[in-house]
Amino acid sequence: MRISGFTLPLCARCLSLIAGLIFAALLNIHLPVFGFMLLVPVVIDGGLHYAGIFSSSNRRRLATGFPGGIAAWSMTTDISIFLQGV
């Protein structure tokens, strides 16, 4: 991914996942059931791209990665809370 002529060392999806993760952490977002559903677009987009069925664009990677980052934060914190109670 390039921004103002500078090549970033991360792909658009990874950058967007990290941005979503930071956003969710700052707002302390917890979405127990819905959080898992936010991962579905990332899995579908990444899986179909990996399988060679279609080529994903950077815009699509950004759009699917951000909610995936929120889901990753939500699921990580929910698992952590569950394990503390065990």
C-alpha positions in Angstrom: 0.0 0.0 0.0 1.3 3.5 -0.9 0.4 6.7 0.8 1.8 9.9 -0.6 4.4 8.0 -2.6 5.7 6.1 0.5 5.3 2.3 0.5 4.0 1.0 3.8 5.5 -2.3 5.1 1.9 -3.6 5.7 -0.8 -4.6 3.3 -4.1 -2.7 3.4 -5.9 -5.4 5.2 -3.3 -5.7 8.0 -3.1 -2.0 8.4 -6.9 -1.8 8.6 -7.1 -4.7 11.1 -4.6 -2.9 13.3 -6.5 0.4 13.1 -9.8 -1.4 14.0 -8.0 -3.1 16.9 -6.7 0.2 18.2 -10.0 1.9 17.7 -11.9 -0.8 19.6 -9.3 -0.8 22.4 -9.5 2.9 22.9 -13.3 2.8 23.1 -13.2 -0.5 25.0 -15.8 -2.1 22.7 -17.3 -5.5 23.7 -19.5 -7.2 21.2 -19.9 -10.8 22.4 -22.0 -12.4 19.6 -21.9 -9.6 17.0 -18.1 -9.4 17.2 -17.8 -12.9 15.7 -20.0 -11.8 12.8 -17.7 -8.9 12.0 -15.0 -11.4 11.1 -17.1 -13.0 8.4 -16.3 -10.4 5.7 -12.5 -10.7 6.4 -12.6 -14.4 6.1 -14.7 -14.4 2.9 -12.6 -11.7 1.2 -9.3 -13.2 2.3 -10.3 -16.7 1.5 -11.7 -16.0 -2.0 -8.6 -13.9 -2.8 -6.3 -16.7 -1.5 -8.2 -19.3 -3.5 -7.7 -17.2 -6.7 -11.5 -16.8 -7.3 -11.1 -13.0 -7.5 -8.6 -10.3 -6.8 -9.3 -8.1 -3.8 -8.8 -4.4 -4.0 -7.1 -2.2 -1.4 -10.4 -0.5 -0.8 -12.2 -3.8 -0.1 -9.3 -4.9 2.2 -9.6 -1.7 4.1 -13.4 -2.0 4.4 -13.3 -5.6 5.6 -10.2 -5.3 7.8 -11.4 -2.5 10.1 -14.5 -4.4 11.4 -12.2 -7.5 11.7 -9.9 -5.6 14.0 -12.9 -4.6 16.1 -14.0 -8.2 16.2 -10.5 -9.4 17.2 -10.4 -6.9 20.1 -13.9 -7.9 21.2 -13.2 -11.6 21.1 -9.8 -11.3 22.8 -11.3 -9.3 25.7 -14.3 -11.6 26.0 -12.0 -14.7 26.1 -9.8 -13.0 28.7 -12.8 -12.1 30.9 -14.0 -15.7 30.6 -10.7 -17.2 31.5 -10.4 -14.9 34.6 -13.7 -16.3 35.8 -12.6 -19.9 35.5 
